[in-house]
Amino acid sequence: MSSIAGTVHVWEKVEITLIAERSYANPYTDVEVWVDLRGPDFAKRVYGFWDGGNTFRVRVLATTPGEWSWVSGSNHSDGGLNGQIGGFYAVAWS
């Protein structure tokens, strides 16, 4: 699965939703999710949170205009949480 958010403004929140394929006894404490975010002169791991059921979310933003991409990961072998990809294009505010 991939997710392309389209065009957003710099410093505007982009919310990435990941749906786990498995259920976990305590997803709040047992599951770590993240995306490796890349953009112009930028590369960071951004951690997310459990949002109920099998839903996890990661919130990111672009710090500069340009093309941004992400790849998801987690501390579990779960196809819904690992290896998802997406991206967006950030533009300056006018």
Backbone hydrogen bonds, N-H to C=O, Kabsch-Sander energy under -0.5 kcal/mol:
donor,donor_aa,acceptor,acceptor_aa,energy
3,S,85,I,-1.8
5,A,3,S,-0.6
5,A,87,G,-2.5
6,G,87,G,-0.5
8,V,89,Y,-2.5
10,V,91,V,-2.1
11,W,62,A,-2.5
12,E,9,H,-2.0
14,V,60,V,-3.0
16,I,14,V,-0.6
16,I,58,V,-3.3
17,T,15,E,-0.5
18,L,56,F,-3.1
20,A,18,L,-0.6
20,A,54,N,-3.1
29,T,26,N,-0.9
30,D,26,N,-2.8
31,V,27,P,-1.2
32,E,30,D,-0.5
34,W,73,G,-2.2
35,V,46,V,-2.2
36,D,71,V,-2.9
37,L,35,V,-0.9
37,L,44,K,-2.8
38,R,69,S,-3.0
39,G,42,F,-2.2
42,F,39,G,-2.0
44,K,37,L,-2.2
46,V,35,V,-2.9
46,V,44,K,-0.5
48,G,33,V,-2.5
49,F,57,R,-2.7
51,D,55,T,-3.2
55,T,52,G,-2.3
56,F,18,L,-2.9
57,R,49,F,-2.8
58,V,16,I,-2.3
60,V,14,V,-2.7
60,V,58,V,-0.5
66,G,90,A,-2.6
68,W,88,F,-2.9
69,S,38,R,-2.6
70,W,86,G,-2.5
71,V,36,D,-1.0
72,S,84,Q,-2.6
73,G,34,W,-2.3
75,N,32,E,-1.5
78,D,76,H,-1.6
81,L,78,D,-1.5
82,N,78,D,-2.3
83,G,72,S,-2.3
85,I,1,M,-1.5
86,G,70,W,-1.8
87,G,3,S,-1.9
88,F,68,W,-2.2
89,Y,6,G,-2.8
90,A,66,G,-3.1
91,V,8,V,-2.4
